[in-house]
Amino acid sequence: TISEDTLSIHVGINYICCAPFTTSASIEQNLISMEVIDTCSPPTFNCYCRCMCYYTFDFNFNDFEAKEYQYELYLKEARTPTPKLIDKGVINRN
């Protein structure tokens, strides 16, 4: 949603229960990049439960300019070295 100069992006992900997360986000020129990061520690990965859960994350951007933006959402899994692109698209605020 866009309200005045604030963009709010709500993200939902199905993932292993009990996983600890952090997030990061940035806007560079016309690219909005968001990352959800699983911080469970190797080598045992003993923070996971044996089930799947639905997690939600809110990304808020202030001073959002009236122009077209590309966005990318990545998931960085603790057991995989490279972040996985899980969504991308266009947000047009013209």
Summary of the structure (lengths in Angstrom):
residues: 94
radius of gyration: 15.1
end to end distance: 14.0
largest distance: 48.7
contacts: 223
relative contact order: 0.32
helix: 0%
strand: 61%
